[in-house]
Amino acid sequence: MLDTDQGKTLLQMARAAIAKVLGLDSHELPRSDWLEKPGATFVTLTLHGQLRGCIGSLEAHRPLIDDVRQNAVAAALRDPRFPPLSKAEFAEVVVEVSLLSASESISFRDEADALAQLHPSRDGVILEYGAHRATFLPQVWAQLPDPRTFIAHLKNKAGLPDGFWSDEIRLSRYTVQKWSEGKHHG
């Protein structure tokens, strides 16, 4: 768990990384020991309340400082759902950083059992089936509060039909600690 000041630092790092790649003034924040520890993050960008980019890591595989910076730039420039963020949009975009816990596998008998084990608003969920893989951060529960609907949309995101089910599906969950410019949620 990070404190509020550390969360603010992550937000500043994400914004500075985007500014730098757009050729705008940015300031480098000093590297600290806690930033050198491995961390998995998602950086979400919203513009006028609408999603504008979201890219992240499901597993801690590099220092937290590098994960935030690289995911921020990817969310701004390489989210395939959106054109690259413009300099004009940068001034109005809201940055959010989510720090993920390690994921844990969910054991279940069937889809109904899996749905019953989900904790809306708390669980981030990873769905895997063969080469298909997708995740929703816990924040997505705000738009999709029903577990059946949540999982149906997650299947679609993974490229599967919403009614699809197989004994080969794997589900994992994680939690996040998130910071958004102007607010913090643990």
C-alpha atoms as an extended CHARMM CRD file, in Angstrom:
* protein
*
       186  EXT
         1         1  MET       CA              0.0000000000        0.0000000000        0.0000000000  PROA      1               0.0000000000
         2         2  LEU       CA              1.1960000000        3.4650000000       -0.9110000000  PROA      2               0.0000000000
         3         3  ASP       CA              0.2910000000        6.6780000000        0.8480000000  PROA      3               0.0000000000
         4         4  THR       CA             -1.4400000000        9.7060000000       -0.6660000000  PROA      4               0.0000000000
         5         5  ASP       CA              1.8200000000       11.5580000000       -1.3390000000  PROA      5               0.0000000000
         6         6  GLN       CA              3.2550000000        8.5510000000       -3.1590000000  PROA      6               0.0000000000
         7         7  GLY       CA              0.0580000000        8.3260000000       -5.2180000000  PROA      7               0.0000000000
         8         8  LYS       CA              0.3870000000       12.0090000000       -6.1460000000  PROA      8               0.0000000000
         9         9  THR       CA              3.9560000000       11.2930000000       -7.2250000000  PROA      9               0.0000000000
        10        10  LEU       CA              2.7180000000        8.5220000000       -9.5460000000  PROA      10              0.0000000000
        11        11  LEU       CA              0.1920000000       10.9200000000      -11.0940000000  PROA      11              0.0000000000
        12        12  GLN       CA              2.8810000000       13.5830000000      -11.5840000000  PROA      12              0.0000000000
        13        13  MET       CA              5.2020000000       11.0140000000      -13.1840000000  PROA      13              0.0000000000
        14        14  ALA       CA              2.4800000000        9.8380000000      -15.5720000000  PROA      14              0.0000000000
        15        15  ARG       CA              1.6000000000       13.3970000000      -16.6310000000  PROA      15              0.0000000000
        16        16  ALA       CA              5.2730000000       14.3700000000      -17.0090000000  PROA      16              0.0000000000
        17        17  ALA       CA              5.9780000000       11.3000000000      -19.1940000000  PROA      17              0.0000000000
        18        18  ILE       CA              3.0960000000       12.2060000000      -21.5170000000  PROA      18              0.0000000000
        19        19  ALA       CA              4.1620000000       15.8710000000      -21.6470000000  PROA      19              0.0000000000
        20        20  LYS       CA              7.7210000000       14.8830000000      -22.5290000000  PROA      20              0.0000000000
        21        21  VAL       CA              6.6840000000       12.6120000000      -25.4050000000  PROA      21              0.0000000000
        22        22  LEU       CA              4.3570000000       15.3530000000      -26.7390000000  PROA      22              0.0000000000
        23        23  GLY       CA              7.2790000000       17.8040000000      -26.7040000000  PROA      23              0.0000000000
        24        24  LEU       CA              5.8150000000       19.9050000000      -23.8930000000  PROA      24              0.0000000000
        25        25  ASP       CA              7.5570000000       21.2270000000      -20.7930000000  PROA      25              0.0000000000
        26        26  SER       CA              7.9310000000       18.5060000000      -18.1940000000  PROA      26              0.0000000000
        27        27  HSD       CA              9.9480000000       18.0080000000      -15.0770000000  PROA      27              0.0000000000
        28        28  GLU       CA             11.7270000000       14.8440000000      -14.0790000000  PROA      28              0.0000000000
        29        29  LEU       CA             10.9150000000       13.5940000000      -10.6130000000  PROA      29              0.0000000000
        30        30  PRO       CA             13.7590000000       12.0950000000       -8.6020000000  PROA      30              0.0000000000
        31        31  ARG       CA             13.9820000000        8.3310000000       -8.3550000000  PROA      31              0.0000000000
        32        32  SER       CA             13.2340000000        6.9980000000       -4.8600000000  PROA      32              0.0000000000
        33        33  ASP       CA             13.7570000000        3.5340000000       -3.4040000000  PROA      33              0.0000000000
        34        34  TRP       CA             10.0150000000        2.7740000000       -3.3500000000  PROA      34              0.0000000000
        35        35  LEU       CA              9.7980000000        3.6060000000       -7.0740000000  PROA      35              0.0000000000
        36        36  GLU       CA             12.4810000000        1.0390000000       -7.8800000000  PROA      36              0.0000000000
        37        37  LYS       CA             10.4250000000       -1.8790000000       -6.5190000000  PROA      37              0.0000000000
        38        38  PRO       CA              8.4790000000       -3.8850000000       -9.1170000000  PROA      38              0.0000000000
        39        39  GLY       CA              4.9310000000       -2.6860000000       -9.6510000000  PROA      39              0.0000000000
        40        40  ALA       CA              2.0140000000       -3.3070000000      -12.0060000000  PROA      40              0.0000000000
        41        41  THR       CA             -0.0650000000       -0.2980000000      -12.9730000000  PROA      41              0.0000000000
        42        42  PHE       CA             -2.7360000000        0.8550000000      -15.3760000000  PROA      42              0.0000000000
        43        43  VAL       CA             -2.8540000000        4.4490000000      -16.5370000000  PROA      43              0.0000000000
        44        44  THR       CA             -6.3040000000        5.6570000000      -17.5620000000  PROA      44              0.0000000000
        45        45  LEU       CA             -6.9340000000        8.9200000000      -19.3890000000  PROA      45              0.0000000000
        46        46  THR       CA            -10.3500000000       10.5720000000      -19.5330000000  PROA      46              0.0000000000
        47        47  LEU       CA            -11.4070000000       13.6290000000      -21.4730000000  PROA      47              0.0000000000
        48        48  HSD       CA            -14.6670000000       15.3800000000      -20.5630000000  PROA      48              0.0000000000
        49        49  GLY       CA            -15.6990000000       12.2970000000      -18.5570000000  PROA      49              0.0000000000
        50        50  GLN       CA            -15.1130000000        9.8740000000      -21.4620000000  PROA      50              0.0000000000
        51        51  LEU       CA            -12.3890000000        7.2430000000      -21.7150000000  PROA      51              0.0000000000
        52        52  ARG       CA             -9.4890000000        8.5340000000      -23.8350000000  PROA      52              0.0000000000
        53        53  GLY       CA             -6.9170000000        5.7790000000      -23.2630000000  PROA      53              0.0000000000
        54        54  CYS       CA             -6.1100000000        2.9860000000      -20.8540000000  PROA      54              0.0000000000
        55        55  ILE       CA             -3.0210000000        0.7720000000      -20.9410000000  PROA      55              0.0000000000
        56        56  GLY       CA             -1.3580000000       -1.2220000000      -18.2060000000  PROA      56              0.0000000000
        57        57  SER       CA              0.4720000000       -4.2030000000      -16.8290000000  PROA      57              0.0000000000
        58        58  LEU       CA             -1.1670000000       -7.1520000000      -15.0950000000  PROA      58              0.0000000000
        59        59  GLU       CA              2.0560000000       -8.3510000000      -13.4750000000  PROA      59              0.0000000000
        60        60  ALA       CA              4.8770000000       -6.4900000000      -11.7550000000  PROA      60              0.0000000000
        61        61  HSD       CA              7.7690000000       -7.0840000000      -14.1660000000  PROA      61              0.0000000000
        62        62  ARG       CA              9.7160000000       -3.8070000000      -14.0070000000  PROA      62              0.0000000000
        63        63  PRO       CA             10.3580000000       -0.9620000000      -11.5470000000  PROA      63              0.0000000000
        64        64  LEU       CA              7.2040000000        0.9540000000      -10.6390000000  PROA      64              0.0000000000
        65        65  ILE       CA              8.6480000000        4.2180000000      -11.9920000000  PROA      65              0.0000000000
        66        66  ASP       CA              9.2080000000        2.6370000000      -15.4250000000  PROA      66              0.0000000000
        67        67  ASP       CA              5.8380000000        0.8880000000      -15.4280000000  PROA      67              0.0000000000
        68        68  VAL       CA              3.9370000000        4.1300000000      -14.7700000000  PROA      68              0.0000000000
        69        69  ARG       CA              5.9070000000        6.1410000000      -17.3200000000  PROA      69              0.0000000000
        70        70  GLN       CA              5.6590000000        3.5460000000      -20.0830000000  PROA      70              0.0000000000
        71        71  ASN       CA              1.9570000000        2.8500000000      -19.4830000000  PROA      71              0.0000000000
        72        72  ALA       CA              1.1960000000        6.5950000000      -19.4340000000  PROA      72              0.0000000000
        73        73  VAL       CA              2.8470000000        7.1000000000      -22.8100000000  PROA      73              0.0000000000
        74        74  ALA       CA              1.1500000000        3.9950000000      -24.2160000000  PROA      74              0.0000000000
        75        75  ALA       CA             -2.2800000000        5.1550000000      -22.9540000000  PROA      75              0.0000000000
        76        76  ALA       CA             -1.7370000000        8.5460000000      -24.5880000000  PROA      76              0.0000000000
        77        77  LEU       CA             -0.3020000000        7.3920000000      -27.8970000000  PROA      77              0.0000000000
        78        78  ARG       CA             -0.8320000000        3.6680000000      -28.4750000000  PROA      78              0.0000000000
        79        79  ASP       CA             -4.2810000000        2.6350000000      -27.2150000000  PROA      79              0.0000000000
        80        80  PRO       CA             -5.6510000000        1.0770000000      -30.4380000000  PROA      80              0.0000000000
        81        81  ARG       CA             -9.1660000000        2.3200000000      -29.6490000000  PROA      81              0.0000000000
        82        82  PHE       CA             -8.1590000000        5.9980000000      -29.9510000000  PROA      82              0.0000000000
        83        83  PRO       CA             -5.9950000000        8.2990000000      -32.0710000000  PROA      83              0.0000000000
        84        84  PRO       CA             -2.8680000000        9.5870000000      -30.3200000000  PROA      84              0.0000000000
        85        85  LEU       CA             -3.5260000000       12.2720000000      -27.7090000000  PROA      85              0.0000000000
        86        86  SER       CA             -2.9540000000       15.7710000000      -29.0910000000  PROA      86              0.0000000000
        87        87  LYS       CA             -1.1580000000       18.6330000000      -27.3630000000  PROA      87              0.0000000000
        88        88  ALA       CA             -4.4960000000       20.4810000000      -27.1890000000  PROA      88              0.0000000000
        89        89  GLU       CA             -6.1770000000       17.5300000000      -25.4490000000  PROA      89              0.0000000000
        90        90  PHE       CA             -3.3030000000       17.1290000000      -22.9860000000  PROA      90              0.0000000000
        91        91  ALA       CA             -4.2680000000       20.2610000000      -21.0590000000  PROA      91              0.0000000000
        92        92  GLU       CA             -7.7890000000       18.8970000000      -20.4490000000  PROA      92              0.0000000000
        93        93  VAL       CA             -7.1330000000       15.1860000000      -19.9880000000  PROA      93              0.0000000000
        94        94  VAL       CA             -7.5020000000       13.7130000000      -16.4990000000  PROA      94              0.0000000000
        95        95  VAL       CA             -4.8950000000       11.1270000000      -15.4900000000  PROA      95              0.0000000000
        96        96  GLU       CA             -5.6310000000        8.1720000000      -13.2110000000  PROA      96              0.0000000000
        97        97  VAL       CA             -3.0820000000        5.6230000000      -11.9940000000  PROA      97              0.0000000000
        98        98  SER       CA             -4.1610000000        2.2460000000      -10.6050000000  PROA      98              0.0000000000
        99        99  LEU       CA             -1.6280000000        0.1350000000       -8.7040000000  PROA      99              0.0000000000
       100       100  LEU       CA             -2.5630000000       -3.5520000000       -8.9460000000  PROA      100             0.0000000000
       101       101  SER       CA             -2.1680000000       -6.2020000000       -6.2920000000  PROA      101             0.0000000000
       102       102  ALA       CA             -0.8730000000       -9.6120000000       -7.3330000000  PROA      102             0.0000000000
       103       103  SER       CA             -3.6590000000      -11.5710000000       -9.0190000000  PROA      103             0.0000000000
       104       104  GLU       CA             -5.1130000000      -14.7480000000       -7.5320000000  PROA      104             0.0000000000
       105       105  SER       CA             -6.8330000000      -17.5580000000       -9.3970000000  PROA      105             0.0000000000
       106       106  ILE       CA            -10.5240000000      -18.1460000000       -8.7870000000  PROA      106             0.0000000000
       107       107  SER       CA            -11.5950000000      -21.7980000000       -8.5000000000  PROA      107             0.0000000000
       108       108  PHE       CA            -15.1440000000      -22.4610000000       -9.6600000000  PROA      108             0.0000000000
       109       109  ARG       CA            -17.4050000000      -25.2760000000      -10.8730000000  PROA      109             0.0000000000
       110       110  ASP       CA            -19.2870000000      -23.3970000000      -13.5740000000  PROA      110             0.0000000000
       111       111  GLU       CA            -20.1650000000      -19.8810000000      -14.6780000000  PROA      111             0.0000000000
       112       112  ALA       CA            -22.8200000000      -19.4030000000      -11.9790000000  PROA      112             0.0000000000
       113       113  ASP       CA            -20.3030000000      -20.3820000000       -9.2870000000  PROA      113             0.0000000000
       114       114  ALA       CA            -17.7100000000      -17.9970000000      -10.7750000000  PROA      114             0.0000000000
       115       115  LEU       CA            -20.2080000000      -15.1150000000      -10.8650000000  PROA      115             0.0000000000
       116       116  ALA       CA            -21.2210000000      -15.7690000000       -7.2490000000  PROA      116             0.0000000000
       117       117  GLN       CA            -17.5970000000      -15.3940000000       -6.1250000000  PROA      117             0.0000000000
       118       118  LEU       CA            -17.0220000000      -11.9720000000       -7.6570000000  PROA      118             0.0000000000
       119       119  HSD       CA            -16.9650000000       -8.8880000000       -5.4490000000  PROA      119             0.0000000000
       120       120  PRO       CA            -18.4280000000       -5.9820000000       -7.4610000000  PROA      120             0.0000000000
       121       121  SER       CA            -16.5690000000       -2.6970000000       -7.0810000000  PROA      121             0.0000000000
       122       122  ARG       CA            -13.6050000000       -4.4580000000       -5.4310000000  PROA      122             0.0000000000
       123       123  ASP       CA            -12.3940000000       -7.1130000000       -7.8910000000  PROA      123             0.0000000000
       124       124  GLY       CA            -10.4660000000       -6.4540000000      -11.0390000000  PROA      124             0.0000000000
       125       125  VAL       CA            -10.9960000000       -9.5460000000      -13.1910000000  PROA      125             0.0000000000
       126       126  ILE       CA             -8.7780000000      -11.2790000000      -15.7490000000  PROA      126             0.0000000000
       127       127  LEU       CA            -10.4790000000      -13.7240000000      -18.1370000000  PROA      127             0.0000000000
       128       128  GLU       CA             -8.3660000000      -16.1720000000      -20.1520000000  PROA      128             0.0000000000
       129       129  TYR       CA             -9.3820000000      -18.7970000000      -22.6940000000  PROA      129             0.0000000000
       130       130  GLY       CA             -6.7260000000      -20.1430000000      -25.0380000000  PROA      130             0.0000000000
       131       131  ALA       CA             -5.1930000000      -17.1220000000      -26.7790000000  PROA      131             0.0000000000
       132       132  HSD       CA             -8.0590000000      -14.8730000000      -25.6180000000  PROA      132             0.0000000000
       133       133  ARG       CA             -7.2970000000      -12.6290000000      -22.6540000000  PROA      133             0.0000000000
       134       134  ALA       CA             -8.8870000000       -9.4830000000      -21.2400000000  PROA      134             0.0000000000
       135       135  THR       CA             -9.2140000000       -7.6000000000      -17.9830000000  PROA      135             0.0000000000
       136       136  PHE       CA            -11.4740000000       -5.0210000000      -16.4270000000  PROA      136             0.0000000000
       137       137  LEU       CA            -10.2500000000       -2.8410000000      -13.5910000000  PROA      137             0.0000000000
       138       138  PRO       CA            -12.5210000000       -2.6450000000      -10.5370000000  PROA      138             0.0000000000
       139       139  GLN       CA            -13.5790000000        0.8230000000      -11.7260000000  PROA      139             0.0000000000
       140       140  VAL       CA            -15.5760000000       -0.8180000000      -14.5710000000  PROA      140             0.0000000000
       141       141  TRP       CA            -18.1110000000       -2.1120000000      -12.0340000000  PROA      141             0.0000000000
       142       142  ALA       CA            -19.4560000000        1.4660000000      -11.8700000000  PROA      142             0.0000000000
       143       143  GLN       CA            -20.7320000000        1.0700000000      -15.4600000000  PROA      143             0.0000000000
       144       144  LEU       CA            -21.4610000000       -2.6820000000      -15.2650000000  PROA      144             0.0000000000
       145       145  PRO       CA            -22.6070000000       -3.4390000000      -11.6750000000  PROA      145             0.0000000000
       146       146  ASP       CA            -24.2380000000       -6.8140000000      -12.4510000000  PROA      146             0.0000000000
       147       147  PRO       CA            -21.6780000000       -9.6920000000      -12.4020000000  PROA      147             0.0000000000
       148       148  ARG       CA            -23.3400000000      -11.4770000000      -15.3660000000  PROA      148             0.0000000000
       149       149  THR       CA            -23.2350000000       -8.3130000000      -17.4870000000  PROA      149             0.0000000000
       150       150  PHE       CA            -19.6960000000       -7.5110000000      -16.3020000000  PROA      150             0.0000000000
       151       151  ILE       CA            -18.4190000000      -10.9390000000      -17.3830000000  PROA      151             0.0000000000
       152       152  ALA       CA            -20.3790000000      -10.8210000000      -20.6720000000  PROA      152             0.0000000000
       153       153  HSD       CA            -18.6510000000       -7.5550000000      -21.5810000000  PROA      153             0.0000000000
       154       154  LEU       CA            -15.2980000000       -8.9520000000      -20.4650000000  PROA      154             0.0000000000
       155       155  LYS       CA            -15.8120000000      -11.9460000000      -22.7730000000  PROA      155             0.0000000000
       156       156  ASN       CA            -16.5450000000       -9.5340000000      -25.6420000000  PROA      156             0.0000000000
       157       157  LYS       CA            -13.3860000000       -7.5830000000      -24.8500000000  PROA      157             0.0000000000
       158       158  ALA       CA            -11.4540000000      -10.8610000000      -25.0600000000  PROA      158             0.0000000000
       159       159  GLY       CA            -12.9820000000      -11.5500000000      -28.4920000000  PROA      159             0.0000000000
       160       160  LEU       CA            -15.4890000000      -14.1510000000      -27.2890000000  PROA      160             0.0000000000
       161       161  PRO       CA            -19.2860000000      -14.1240000000      -27.6150000000  PROA      161             0.0000000000
       162       162  ASP       CA            -21.0090000000      -12.8670000000      -24.4530000000  PROA      162             0.0000000000
       163       163  GLY       CA            -22.8900000000      -16.1790000000      -24.0080000000  PROA      163             0.0000000000
       164       164  PHE       CA            -19.7500000000      -18.3110000000      -24.3960000000  PROA      164             0.0000000000
       165       165  TRP       CA            -18.6320000000      -20.5880000000      -21.5810000000  PROA      165             0.0000000000
       166       166  SER       CA            -16.1130000000      -23.4020000000      -21.3620000000  PROA      166             0.0000000000
       167       167  ASP       CA            -14.5350000000      -25.4430000000      -18.5940000000  PROA      167             0.0000000000
       168       168  GLU       CA            -11.2250000000      -24.1530000000      -20.0170000000  PROA      168             0.0000000000
       169       169  ILE       CA            -11.9320000000      -20.5290000000      -19.0290000000  PROA      169             0.0000000000
       170       170  ARG       CA             -9.6090000000      -19.2360000000      -16.3280000000  PROA      170             0.0000000000
       171       171  LEU       CA            -10.4850000000      -16.3090000000      -14.0840000000  PROA      171             0.0000000000
       172       172  SER       CA             -8.2390000000      -14.3560000000      -11.7390000000  PROA      172             0.0000000000
       173       173  ARG       CA             -8.9070000000      -11.3610000000       -9.5480000000  PROA      173             0.0000000000
       174       174  TYR       CA             -6.8850000000       -8.4890000000       -8.1460000000  PROA      174             0.0000000000
       175       175  THR       CA             -7.5290000000       -5.2690000000       -6.2790000000  PROA      175             0.0000000000
       176       176  VAL       CA             -6.2420000000       -1.7870000000       -6.9790000000  PROA      176             0.0000000000
       177       177  GLN       CA             -5.2070000000        1.2700000000       -5.1330000000  PROA      177             0.0000000000
       178       178  LYS       CA             -5.9690000000        4.2060000000       -7.4190000000  PROA      178             0.0000000000
       179       179  TRP       CA             -5.3110000000        7.8950000000       -7.6570000000  PROA      179             0.0000000000
       180       180  SER       CA             -6.9890000000       10.3200000000      -10.0010000000  PROA      180             0.0000000000
       181       181  GLU       CA             -6.0420000000       13.9150000000      -10.4820000000  PROA      181             0.0000000000
       182       182  GLY       CA             -8.1360000000       15.5960000000       -7.8120000000  PROA      182             0.0000000000
       183       183  LYS       CA             -9.0130000000       12.4750000000       -5.7770000000  PROA      183             0.0000000000
       184       184  HSD       CA             -7.7120000000        9.2130000000       -4.2600000000  PROA      184             0.0000000000
       185       185  HSD       CA             -9.4500000000        5.8900000000       -3.7400000000  PROA      185             0.0000000000
       186       186  GLY       CA             -7.8970000000        3.0080000000       -1.8150000000  PROA      186             0.0000000000
